[in-house]
């Protein structure tokens, strides 16, 4: 004879099942937390290692430049603790000084990157208004009232730019445009014109506009053509045997070190450091003037550059 099932047996069974489910969920949560904690810890350790590696790279490059021991290619590479380090040294003297360049060169620089002459004039006037010390607005420029109408909190500096990345705050210069200009501009040498070191193509183009050698170029671009585009046939069936630009010393000892650190099993880092080799004061072989670093997305590790320090802040002077 079967014994009757107590009425509270079903309740007990449900309680046991609920307890088992709760314990399973808790176990899954603990495993997930443990995995996330391990991931965060690993990245934190990697970031500390990367910071030390980048600082060491600056030290090595600065000392090599101080004794004229930098590679003739301008590129230094090595592998350290699973990370591949690549340093490119670029003389600051070959760039356009945003503070010292005269109006003609600023207008030439704007013309080299603008889609039409009207945009070029607006960019040039806005930059000139940003750096001059008065509040008189140029014809196509921008002063405090113009920035206020945009609804932001940005106001013109009315003085020299402390770092090139501040160009992103000038009206008309968005992030994409600054990315095109970043390797062609500086705030350090104090030269009205770049040289005598090799110049980047964009710098040469800006000089051509400034000296009137490229007056047709910007009008042609309004119709979709460019005076700087070579004839199509010149690119057909002709190998590119042009040698890489040899490394050139900066007469003033100012260099940008573009440092890439890529780990095989982790993120990549990018740092740009401006140094002054053998400064006139002190006995150090070099002085760090500006330093900025950040993570580089894995897919863009070989091409993307970061102009911010950790936390998204602009470059800071030291």
N, C-alpha and C positions, 0 to 999 in steps of 0.2 A: 504493500500500500504506500502510495507516494505521499510524502510529507507536504503539507501546504506551504507555499512560499510566503514568507512574512511580507506584510504590506510595505514595510520600510526598506525592503531589499532593493527595489528599483531606485529609490532615492540614494541609497548607499552606492549603487553602481554608477549612477550619474556623477556623484561626488568624486568617486575614484577616477572616472574618465576625465572629469574637469581638471582634477589635480594633475593627472598625467599630461594633459594638453598644456596646462600652465607651466609645468616643469620643462616640457619640450620647448615651448616658446622662450622661456627664460634661458635655457641652454643655447638656443640659436642666437638670442640677443647677446649673451656673454661671448660667444664665439665671434660674432660680428664686431662687438666692441673691441675684443682682443685683436682682431685682424686690423681694424681701423687704427688702433693705438700703435700697433707695430708699424703700420704704413706711415703714420705721422712721425713716429720716432725715427724711422729710417730716413725720411725726407729731412727732418731737422738735423740729423747727423750729417747727411749729405750736404746740406746748406752750409754747415760749419766747415766741412772739409773744402767745399767749393770756395768759400770766402778766403780761407787760408791759402788755397792754391792760386787764386786770383791775385792776392797780395804778393805772394812769392813771384808770380809772373811779372808783376810791375817792377819788383826789386831787380829781377834778373835783366829785364829789358832796359831799365834805367841805367844800370851799371854797364851793360854792354854799349849803350849809346854814349856813355861818358868816356869810354876808352876807344871809341870808333871800332868796336868789335861786332857791330850788328851785321847780319847777313846782307850781301849785296842786293838780294831780292827784296829786302824790306820785310821779309816774313820769317818768323822764328817758330818752330814746331817741335814738340816732344810729347811723350806719353808718361803719365805719372799716376800711380795707384788707380788704374782703370779709367783714367780720364785723359782725353786728347786735348792738348793745349795748343792754340794757334794765336800768334801775336803778329799784328801788322802795325808797323810804325809809319805814320804819315806826318810829314812836316807841316806845321801850322802856317808857315810862310807862303805856301802855295794856295791858301784859301783867301776868301774875301772877308775882311774884317768888318763886321756889321756896324761897328762904332766909328771906325776911322775912314772907311771908304767915302769918297765924295759922292755928291748927288748923282753925277753921271754914271758912276759905277753901280750904285744902288738901282738906278733906273735900268741899267743894262742887265743886272741880275734878275730883276722882275720881268723884263722882256724875254729873257731866256727861258722862263718857265710858264709865262702866261699864255693863254689861248688867243688873246687878241690885244690890241694896243690899249683899249680902254681899261681892261683888267690890269694890264701891266702898270699903267699910270696910277691906278687905285692902290695897288700893292706897294709901289715905290713911295707914294705920298703918305700912305699910312705908316710905313716903317720910319720915314723921315720925321713925321709928326710924333711918333712914339719916342724917338731918341733925342729930339731937340728939347730945349729947356723952356720953350714958351708954349702958350695955349692957343696960338694963332693957327687956324686950320688951313692947310693947303687946299688947292682947288678940288682935288679928288681924295684928300686925306681923311683922317679921323682924329678927333680930339675927344675930350671927356663926354660931351653931350652925345656924340655919335655912339660911344660905347654904352652910355646909359639907355639910349633908345633900343639897344639890342636886348635889354632886360637882364644883363649880367652884372657882375660885381667888378669886372676888370676895369682898370683905369690906366691911361697912358703913364709910362714911367717918367717921361719928360727928362730923360737922362740916359746915359749909356746902358746897354744891356749887360747884366752881370754874367750871363751865360747864353750861349747860342740858342738853347732850347726855349728861351723866353719868346723867341720869334713866333711860337705857336699861339701866344696871347694877342699878337697884333692882328687887327681886323683884316680879314681876307686870307690869313695864313692858317689853314686848317692842318690837321695832323698829316694828311697825305702829302700836302705841298711841302711841309717841313721835312718829311721823309726824303723828298727829292733833293732838298737843299742841304741836308744835315752834313754831308761830307764835303761841301763846298764853302761853308761859312765858319767863322770863328769870331772870338772877341779878344784875342790875346796879343797878336804881334804889334798892333798899333800902326800898321802900314796902310797908307792910302791906296796902294795897289799891291796885289799879290806878286810874289817872285822873290828871288830868281830860281827857285826850285821848280821841278816839273809841275804843270798845272793840270787839274782835272778837266775833262771836256766841258763841263758846265761852266767852269771858271773862265776858260778860254772863250766860250760863247758869250758870256757876260761882258768880257773885255771887248769883244768884237762889236757888240751893240754899243758899248760906252764910247768907243772910238769912231763909230760911224761906219764900220766895215760890214755891218750886217743889217743895214737899214731896210732891205727888202724882206728880210726873213719874217718879221712879225706880221706884215701885211699879207704875205703869202699864206701864213698859217690860218688867217681868217677864212680863206677859201679851201682849207684842208690840205694845203701844200706847205712845204718848208724849204727855204733856201739852203738848208743844211742837209737835206736828204740827198745822198749821192745818186747818180743815175742808176737805174736798176741793173743795167748791163755791167756796171763796175763790180757788182757783187756776184755775178754768175761765173761759175767754173774757175774761180780764183781762190787759191788757198790763202788763209790768213797767216802769213809768216811774220807778222809784226811782233818784235820781241817785247817781253814784259818790261814795263818801266823800271829802270834800275833805281835802287834806293839812293836818295839824295839827302845830304845833311842840311839841316836848317841853320842858317847863319846865326839866328838868335837862340838856337838850342831848344826850340819849342816843338813838341811832338804830341800827336794823339796816338795812344796805344789802343788799338781795337783788339780786344782779347776774347776769344771764344774757348769755352771749356765744355766739352761734350763727353758725357759718361755713357758707356755701352749699355748699362743697366739702369739708367735714370735720366733725369732732366738735363737739359743743356743750359748753360749760363752765358751771358754776354756782358762785357764790361768795356766801357770807354773811359780812359784816363788820360788827362792832359798833364804832361810833365814838362818841367823846365830843367834841362840838363846843364850842369855847372852854373848855377845861378851866381850872380856877383856877390851876394851876401851869404855868409856861412861856409862851412866846409863840406857839406853833404854833396855827393856826386849829382844828385837831382832833387827837385822839389815837386811834389804833387800839387797841381793847381786846381784841378776839378776831377771828380771821380763819380761815376754812375754805373750801376749794375742792375741786372734783373734776370728773371727767368726768360728763356726763349721757348716758345711752343715747339714740341718735338718735330712737327712737320715743317717748321720754318727755321730750324736750328742753323742751317747753313747759310741762310740769307737774311733773316730778320735781325734788326738791330734795336736795342732798347736804349732810350734816353732817360730812363728814370731809375732811381735807386729803389731798393725794396720798400714797399709801401706806397709806390706810385708818386713819390715826390720828385720834383725836378732836380737836376744836378745841383750839387752844392759846392761852393768854393771852400778851399781849405787854407 
